[in-house]
Amino acid sequence: MAPEGLTINYTAVVIAAIVGFVGMAIMFGASYLLSPKKRTAIKDMPYECGIPPAPYSWSQLHMRYYIFAILFLIFDVEAVFLFPWALVFLTSIDAVFYEMLLFIGILFFGIIYSWKKGVLQWN
């Protein structure tokens, strides 16, 4: 048998899940009942940033745009890791400092490698 404290905690989780699902069902039901049902050709068209889609308008993008975007994401995630590190660094300086130096060193190597390969050149 589970201790009584665990039963109370699970009860709160189950009640919260039931309330969440009921609320979600009410919102979906209200959306279905209140939404307009008239279908038109304009509403069925795919949305292309306000521009009507043209038939057979296939275009190819250069690979450097994708690589540039991936590099941006990598260094953006770096910033996400730096904020918690700064908070932990304020309380203890033990191994956290050297771990972050290693992390920043790897990222620095990545940016230098990208720079040498010419990925960051925007022509």
Stockholm file with secondary structure:
# STOCKHOLM 1.0

chainA/1-123         MAPEGLTINYTAVVIAAIVGFVGMAIMFGASYLLSPKKRTAIKDMPYECGIPPAPYSWSQLHMRYYIFAILFLIFDVEAVFLFPWALVFLTSIDAVFYEMLLFIGILFFGIIYSWKKGVLQWN
#=GR chainA/1-123 SS CCCHHHHHHHHHHHHHHHHHHHHHHHHHHHHHHHSCCCCCHHHHSCCCTTSCCCTTCCCCCCHHHHHHHHHHHHHHHHHHHHHHHHHHHHHCCSSHHHHHHHHHHHHHHHHHHHHHHTTTCCC
#=GC SS_cons         CCCHHHHHHHHHHHHHHHHHHHHHHHHHHHHHHHSCCCCCHHHHSCCCTTSCCCTTCCCCCCHHHHHHHHHHHHHHHHHHHHHHHHHHHHHCCSSHHHHHHHHHHHHHHHHHHHHHHTTTCCC
//
